[in-house]
Amino acid sequence: MQKYNISRSSYFYAIGLSYKKADADIRGRFSLDDESKHALLQQAKDNGIESLIVTSTCNRTEIYGFAQHPYQLIELLCDNTYGTVEEFRDVAYIFKNKDAIAHMFRVGSGLDSQILGDFEIISQLKVSSKLSRKYGLLNHFSERLVNAVIQASKRIKTETNISSGATSVSFASVQYIFKNVQDVTNKNILLFGTGKIGRNTCENLVKHTENEHITLINRTKDKAERIAGKFNLLVKDYSNLQEEISESDILIVATGAQRPTIDKHIIQTKKPLLILDLSIPKNVNENVQELDNVSLVHLDHLSKITDETLEKRKAHIPLAENIIEEVKSEFNSWLETRKFAPTIKALKHKLTDFAAAELDTQRKKLADFNEAQAELISNKIIQKITNHFAHHLKDDDVSTDDSLELIKKVFQLEEPQKTNV
C-alpha cells in the first residue's frame, strides 16, 4: 500500500451497517439522532481522532474516519447507540484506504442505496461534513473526498437517467396504498411525523391520490402547519392523536423517535386500519398486529417494491460507474501529489537556505548589492527548480518512490511523516 502524507493517523476507514445485512431492528439499534451524533463527535475529538464523518439514515449508519485500528471507530458507534460490538460484527462492513474511498463514492452516487438512484444520502454527507468541521474533525483529505463524491453525484444526476421516475420510499408507500386500498380518494389518511420522509410522502399523497381527507400531526405543531399550508391540509394537536387514529383508514408514521410512538393501546377503532411505518428505528410497536383490524407494513417491505422504473434505472449503472471512475481518478491523482508534497516543500526550504546563504555572501562582497533584485531572481529560480521536480514526480513513466529517495538523498532532506492510504 502506497503512503501519502494526509493525516497523522495511519489508515482511512469506512465502517458501518446497512439494509443489505442488517434488518430494521438492528439498524434501529445503531441509528444516531442529532444528540447522539454530537456526543459521538465530541468523544472522537476527546479521543484524538483527527478527522471523522458520521451519517445515519433509515437505511444505513456509517463512520468515515482516520484511526490506527477500525475498533476505535466501532467503539465510538457502540458507545453512542444501543448496539453492541457483537451485533455490529454480525452485520457490519469495514473498508480500508482505497476501498473506503470507493465505498463513499458508491454510497454518495446512489448505487448503494436501498432504492437504486436514491440520492438522499448525499445531502446527509454534506450536512455531516459541515458538522464535523464545527468540531474540527474535517481534515483536508476528508473535505476533498466529500467534494469529489458530491461532484460525481451531480454528474450522475445530470448525465444519466438513473434517478428518473418517482421511485423513493415515500413514493413506494403511495404505490402500496394504491395497490392495496380501494377508493383511496375518499379514505381518511393521517400522517404522524413531518420530517423529510413525512414531507415527501405528504407531497406524493396530495399529488397522486387527490385526497382531501389528509390530516397532519406532529409533536411540534407549527412545523406541521407550515407543511399543511403548502398543501392546504388539516392539522391537529398531538394530544388528539388517539382520536384522529380512530377516524383514520390509513395511518402513516414517519416520526424520528428512538422508541415506538404507536402501540396497540392507542388504537381504539374497530374498523380496518392500514399502518405504514416509515421510521428507523421502528416507531410502531409490533403488538399492533395482535389487533385483527390492523395491517402493518414497514419501510423495508416498501423498499423491496420493484417496478419498471427500477429496471430501467439498472441500465444506467455502467454509465454511472464510468463517471465515478473519472472523478475518483481525479481525486486519486490529487492524492498522489500529496505523496510527494512534503518532499517538494522540504526541497524548497533547502534551496531557500542555499539562496539565503549565497545572498549573504554576495551582500558582504558587493558594495552596490541590489537586495530586491537578487531576492526576486533567486525566488524565481527556486520556484522553477521545485516545479521541475514536481512535474517529474507526476510523470507516470517514472518510479515516484525511487525519485523521492534520490531527491532526499541528494539534498539531505529529512524524512517526512507518512500515513498509509
Residue pairs with C-beta under 8 A, 6 or more apart in sequence:
1 97
1 420
1 421
2 339
2 421
3 339
3 418
3 419
3 420
3 421
4 335
4 336
4 338
4 339
4 418
4 419
4 420
4 421
5 338
5 339
5 341
5 342
5 416
5 417
5 418
5 419
6 139
6 140
6 141
6 335
6 338
6 419
6 421
7 50
7 51
7 66
7 139
7 141
7 419
7 421
8 50
8 417
8 419
9 49
9 50
9 66
9 67
9 68
9 419
10 66
10 67
10 68
10 419
10 420
11 66
11 67
11 68
11 96
11 97
11 419
11 420
11 421
12 64
12 65
12 66
12 96
12 97
12 100
12 101
12 141
12 421
13 63
13 64
13 65
13 66
13 67
13 70
13 73
13 94
13 95
13 96
13 100
14 62
14 63
14 64
14 93
14 94
14 95
14 99
14 100
14 103
14 104
15 62
15 63
15 70
15 73
15 74
15 77
15 92
15 93
15 94
15 95
16 60
16 61
16 62
16 63
16 77
16 92
16 93
17 26
17 27
17 30
17 60
17 61
17 62
17 88
17 91
17 92
17 93
18 27
18 59
18 60
18 62
18 93
18 112
18 114
19 27
19 59
19 60
19 114
19 300
19 303
21 90
21 91
21 92
21 93
22 30
22 91
23 300
24 280
24 281
24 282
24 298
24 299
24 300
25 281
25 282
26 83
26 87
26 91
27 58
27 59
27 60
27 61
27 280
27 281
28 258
28 280
28 281
28 282
29 81
29 82
29 83
29 87
29 281
30 56
30 61
30 77
30 81
30 82
30 83
30 87
30 88
31 56
31 58
31 61
31 81
31 258
31 280
31 281
32 40
32 54
32 56
32 61
32 77
32 80
32 81
33 56
33 256
33 258
36 80
36 81
37 54
37 56
37 80
37 128
37 131
38 131
39 80
40 54
40 76
40 77
40 79
40 80
41 52
41 54
41 131
41 132
41 135
41 137
42 135
43 76
43 79
43 80
44 52
44 65
44 76
44 135
44 137
45 135
45 136
45 137
47 72
47 76
49 65
49 66
49 67
49 72
49 73
49 76
49 137
50 66
50 137
50 139
51 65
51 66
51 132
51 137
51 138
51 139
51 141
51 142
52 63
52 64
52 65
52 66
52 73
52 76
52 132
52 137
52 142
53 63
53 64
53 65
53 125
53 128
53 129
53 132
53 137
53 138
53 142
53 146
54 61
54 62
54 63
54 64
54 128
54 132
55 61
55 62
55 121
55 124
55 125
55 128
56 62
56 124
57 120
57 121
57 124
57 280
58 169
58 197
58 278
58 279
58 280
58 299
59 113
59 114
59 280
59 303
60 107
60 121
61 77
61 81
62 107
63 73
63 76
63 77
64 100
64 104
64 142
65 73
65 137
65 142
66 139
66 419
67 73
70 94
70 96
74 85
74 88
74 92
75 85
77 83
77 88
78 84
78 85
78 88
82 258
93 103
95 102
95 103
97 420
97 421
98 332
98 421
101 145
101 328
101 331
101 332
102 328
103 112
104 125
104 145
104 146
104 149
105 148
105 149
105 152
105 324
105 327
105 328
106 112
106 324
107 113
107 121
108 121
108 122
108 125
108 149
108 150
108 152
108 153
109 119
109 122
109 149
109 152
109 153
109 156
109 320
109 323
109 324
110 116
110 117
110 118
110 119
110 121
110 122
110 153
110 156
110 162
110 163
110 320
111 162
111 317
111 320
111 321
111 324
113 119
113 120
113 121
114 169
114 303
115 167
115 168
115 169
115 172
115 303
115 310
116 162
116 310
116 313
116 314
116 317
117 162
117 163
117 164
117 167
117 313
117 316
118 163
118 167
118 168
118 169
119 153
119 157
119 163
120 168
120 196
122 149
122 150
122 153
125 146
125 149
125 150
126 146
126 150
129 138
129 142
129 143
129 146
132 138
132 142
133 143
141 335
141 338
141 421
144 331
144 334
145 331
148 327
148 328
148 330
148 331
149 327
151 327
152 323
152 324
152 327
152 328
155 323
155 327
156 162
156 163
156 320
156 323
156 324
157 163
159 319
159 323
160 316
160 319
160 320
160 323
161 312
161 313
161 316
162 313
162 316
162 317
162 319
162 320
163 313
164 309
164 312
164 313
165 309
165 312
165 313
166 204
166 309
167 307
167 309
167 310
167 313
168 200
169 197
169 200
169 278
169 299
169 302
169 303
170 197
170 200
170 201
170 203
170 204
170 278
171 200
171 204
172 302
172 303
172 305
173 201
173 204
173 252
173 276
173 278
173 302
174 201
174 204
174 205
174 208
174 209
175 305
175 307
176 276
176 297
176 302
176 305
177 184
177 209
177 250
177 274
177 276
178 184
178 208
178 209
180 274
181 187
181 249
181 250
181 274
184 209
184 211
185 209
185 210
185 211
186 211
186 213
187 211
187 213
187 249
187 250
188 213
188 215
188 247
188 248
188 249
188 250
189 205
189 209
189 211
189 213
189 214
189 215
189 248
189 249
189 250
189 252
190 214
190 215
190 217
190 244
190 245
190 247
190 248
190 250
190 251
190 252
191 198
191 201
191 202
191 205
191 214
191 215
191 216
191 217
191 252
191 254
192 217
192 218
192 241
192 251
192 252
192 253
192 254
192 255
192 261
192 262
193 218
193 253
193 254
193 255
193 256
193 261
193 278
193 279
193 283
194 202
194 216
194 218
194 223
194 224
194 227
194 254
195 254
195 255
195 256
197 254
197 278
197 279
198 218
198 227
198 252
198 254
198 255
198 278
199 227
201 252
201 254
201 278
202 214
202 216
202 227
202 231
202 233
203 231
205 211
205 214
206 214
206 231
206 233
214 231
214 233
214 234
215 233
215 234
215 235
215 236
215 244
215 248
216 224
216 227
216 228
216 233
216 234
216 235
216 236
217 224
217 235
217 236
217 237
217 238
217 240
217 241
217 244
218 224
218 238
219 238
219 255
221 235
221 237
221 238
224 235
225 235
227 233
228 234
228 235
236 244
241 266
242 266
242 268
245 251
245 262
245 266
245 267
245 268
245 269
245 273
246 267
246 268
246 269
247 269
248 269
248 273
249 271
249 272
249 273
249 274
250 273
250 274
250 275
250 276
251 262
251 273
251 274
251 275
251 276
252 275
252 276
252 278
253 261
253 262
253 275
253 276
253 277
253 278
253 279
253 283
253 284
254 278
254 279
254 283
255 261
255 279
255 283
256 279
256 283
257 279
257 281
257 283
258 281
259 281
259 283
260 282
260 283
260 284
260 285
261 283
261 284
262 275
262 277
262 283
262 284
262 285
262 288
263 284
263 285
263 287
263 288
264 285
264 287
264 288
264 290
264 291
264 294
267 273
267 288
267 291
267 294
269 293
270 293
271 293
272 293
272 295
273 293
273 294
273 295
274 295
274 297
275 284
275 288
275 294
275 295
275 296
275 297
276 297
276 298
276 302
277 283
277 284
277 296
277 297
277 298
277 299
278 299
278 302
279 299
280 299
282 298
284 296
284 298
286 296
288 294
288 296
289 296
335 421
336 394
336 400
337 390
337 394
339 400
339 404
340 390
340 393
340 400
340 404
342 416
342 417
343 404
343 407
343 408
343 413
343 416
344 386
344 389
344 390
344 393
346 408
346 411
346 413
346 414
346 416
347 385
347 386
347 389
347 407
347 411
347 413
348 382
348 386
350 411
350 412
350 413
351 382
351 385
351 386
352 382
355 378
355 379
355 381
355 382
358 378
359 374
359 375
359 378
362 369
362 374
363 369
363 371
389 407
392 398
392 403
393 400
393 403
393 404
407 413
408 415
